[in-house]
């Protein structure tokens, strides 16, 4: 059975609309190295937690200071994207910043971009949860909180096989198409999919496998 056939069987089992003409996702894609994926996942997750507090407009400076300390503990200060740097800059009142609670709400969804990365690294155990609702991150938070430094996280990393990662990337790509199709046609999204979760996880997979030139984390484009 081909990857495309496996994906379509999975979608059919979950009652997700299938587009039979969609090709297999980026057949020449290669999964990034484990440490690069882990560093990106942790930096992005910490930034997203500041975004959550910015969105709620509560104690954002305290939040930014707290997560800055963790970022420095893990030695990831130089791993931030421009968007993430703006969030960490909220810790310092003397730094010009124009981020609003609305920006925080938008940026907080990037936690979903991180989920495929943590799953690929093995820090998220079991199957990647079906994207019908926002991800539960409590287990990941506990892992990060217990780590004394980045070496601890590195030792916990057990990369999943590339074929397993590419299979999951192909599935989410087809789920994204089903969501877009429903929005365009103003119909109910099939399979009880949550579009916000699907599109952000699709971006995370595209970055991780370098699909469609998705190297800029702040500007990854999902393709359906």
C-alpha positions in Angstrom: 0.0 0.0 0.0 1.4 3.4 -0.9 1.6 6.4 1.5 -1.3 8.0 -0.4 -3.4 4.9 0.0 -2.6 4.6 3.7 -3.6 8.3 4.2 -6.8 7.9 2.3 -7.8 4.8 4.3 -7.1 6.7 7.6 -9.2 9.7 6.4 -12.0 7.4 5.3 -12.0 5.8 8.7 -12.5 9.2 10.3 -15.1 10.3 7.8 -12.9 13.1 6.4 -13.6 14.1 2.8 -10.9 12.8 0.4 -9.6 14.5 -2.8 -8.4 11.5 -4.8 -6.3 13.6 -7.2 -4.0 15.1 -4.5 -0.5 13.7 -5.0 1.6 12.3 -2.3 3.2 15.0 -0.2 6.7 16.1 -1.3 8.1 12.7 -2.1 11.7 14.1 -2.0 11.2 15.6 1.5 13.8 14.8 4.2 13.2 15.2 7.9 15.5 17.7 9.6 18.1 16.6 12.2 16.8 15.8 15.6 18.5 18.6 17.5 17.4 21.2 15.0 13.8 20.0 15.4 14.1 19.9 19.2 15.6 23.4 19.5 12.9 24.9 17.3 10.1 23.1 19.2 11.3 24.3 22.6 12.0 27.9 21.6 8.6 28.2 19.8 6.7 26.6 22.7 8.2 29.0 25.2 7.4 31.9 23.0 3.8 30.7 22.6 3.3 30.7 26.3 4.2 34.4 26.4 1.7 34.9 23.6 -1.0 33.2 25.6 -0.5 35.7 28.4 -0.3 38.6 26.0 -3.7 37.5 24.6 -5.2 37.6 28.0 -3.6 41.0 28.7 -2.4 39.8 32.2 1.1 40.0 33.7 2.8 39.7 30.3 6.0 41.3 31.5 6.2 38.8 34.4 5.5 36.0 31.9 8.1 37.1 29.5 10.7 37.3 32.2 9.8 33.8 33.5 10.2 32.3 30.0 13.3 34.3 29.3 14.9 32.6 32.2 14.0 29.2 30.9 15.1 30.1 27.4 18.5 31.1 28.8 18.7 27.9 31.0 18.4 25.9 27.8 20.8 28.1 25.9 18.3 29.0 23.1 18.6 32.7 23.1 20.0 32.6 19.5 17.3 30.3 18.2 14.4 32.8 18.3 12.7 33.9 15.1 11.9 37.7 14.7 8.3 37.2 15.8 9.4 35.2 18.9 12.1 37.8 19.8 9.3 40.5 20.0 7.5 38.3 22.5 10.6 37.9 24.7 11.3 41.6 24.4 8.1 42.2 26.4 10.2 41.4 29.4 12.1 44.7 29.0 10.0 48.0 29.1 12.8 50.0 27.5 12.5 48.0 24.2 10.1 49.3 21.7 7.3 46.9 21.1 3.9 47.2 19.3 2.5 43.8 20.0 -1.2 43.8 21.0 -3.4 41.2 22.7 -4.8 40.4 19.3 -1.2 39.6 18.1 -0.9 37.4 21.2 -4.0 35.5 20.3 -2.7 34.9 16.8 0.8 33.9 17.9 -0.5 31.6 20.6 -1.8 29.2 18.0 1.8 28.4 17.1 1.8 25.9 20.0 0.1 23.7 17.4 3.0 24.1 15.0 5.2 22.7 17.8 3.2 19.5 18.4 4.4 17.6 15.4 8.0 18.5 16.3 7.6 17.2 19.9 5.9 14.1 18.6 8.6 13.5 16.0 11.3 13.8 18.8 9.4 11.3 21.0 8.8 13.8 23.8 5.1 13.5 22.9 4.4 9.9 23.5 2.0 7.6 21.5 0.1 8.7 18.5 -0.2 12.4 17.5 -3.7 13.1 18.7 -6.4 13.4 16.1 -6.8 17.2 15.4 -10.4 17.7 16.4 -9.6 20.1 19.3 -6.7 22.1 20.7 -3.8 20.1 22.0 -3.2 19.3 25.6 0.3 20.5 26.5 0.4 19.8 30.3 2.7 16.7 29.8 5.2 18.7 27.7 5.2 21.5 30.2 6.1 19.1 33.0 8.9 17.7 30.9 10.4 21.1 30.2 9.9 22.2 33.8 11.8 19.2 35.1 14.7 19.6 32.7 17.8 21.1 34.3 19.3 22.0 30.9 19.0 21.3 27.2 21.2 18.2 27.5 18.4 16.5 29.5 15.9 17.2 26.7 18.4 15.9 24.2 18.8 12.6 26.1 15.0 12.2 26.2 14.8 12.6 22.4 14.1 9.4 20.5 13.4 10.3 16.9 10.6 8.5 15.2 11.4 6.9 11.8 11.3 9.2 8.9 8.6 7.1 7.2 6.3 7.5 10.2 6.8 11.3 10.2 6.2 11.5 6.4 3.1 9.4 6.7 1.7 11.8 9.3 2.7 14.8 7.2 0.8 13.4 4.3 -2.3 12.8 6.4 -2.4 16.4 7.8 -1.9 17.8 4.3 -5.0 16.0 3.1 -6.9 17.0 6.2 -6.0 20.6 5.5 -7.4 20.2 2.0 -10.7 18.9 3.5 -10.9 21.9 5.8 -10.2 24.4 3.0 -12.7 22.7 0.7 -15.4 23.0 3.4 -14.7 26.7 4.0 -14.7 27.5 0.3 -18.0 25.7 -0.2 -19.5 26.9 3.1 -20.2 23.4 4.3 -19.5 21.6 7.5 -15.9 20.5 7.9 -15.9 16.7 7.8 -14.4 14.4 10.3 -14.9 16.9 13.2 -11.6 18.5 12.3 -10.5 21.7 14.0 -9.2 23.9 11.1 -7.0 26.1 13.3 -5.3 23.0 14.7 -5.0 21.3 11.3 -3.5 24.3 9.5 -0.9 25.0 12.3 0.2 21.4 12.5 0.4 21.3 8.7 2.8 24.2 8.9 4.9 22.5 11.6 5.2 19.3 9.5 6.1 21.4 6.4 8.9 23.1 8.3 10.1 19.8 9.7 10.4 18.1 6.4 11.4 21.2 4.4 8.3 20.9 2.1 7.5 23.7 -0.3 10.5 25.8 0.8 9.1 26.0 4.4 12.3 27.2 6.1 11.0 30.5 7.6 9.1 29.4 10.7 7.4 32.9 10.9 6.1 32.5 7.4 5.5 28.8 6.7 2.8 28.3 4.1 0.6 25.2 4.1 0.0 23.9 0.6 -3.1 21.9 -0.3 
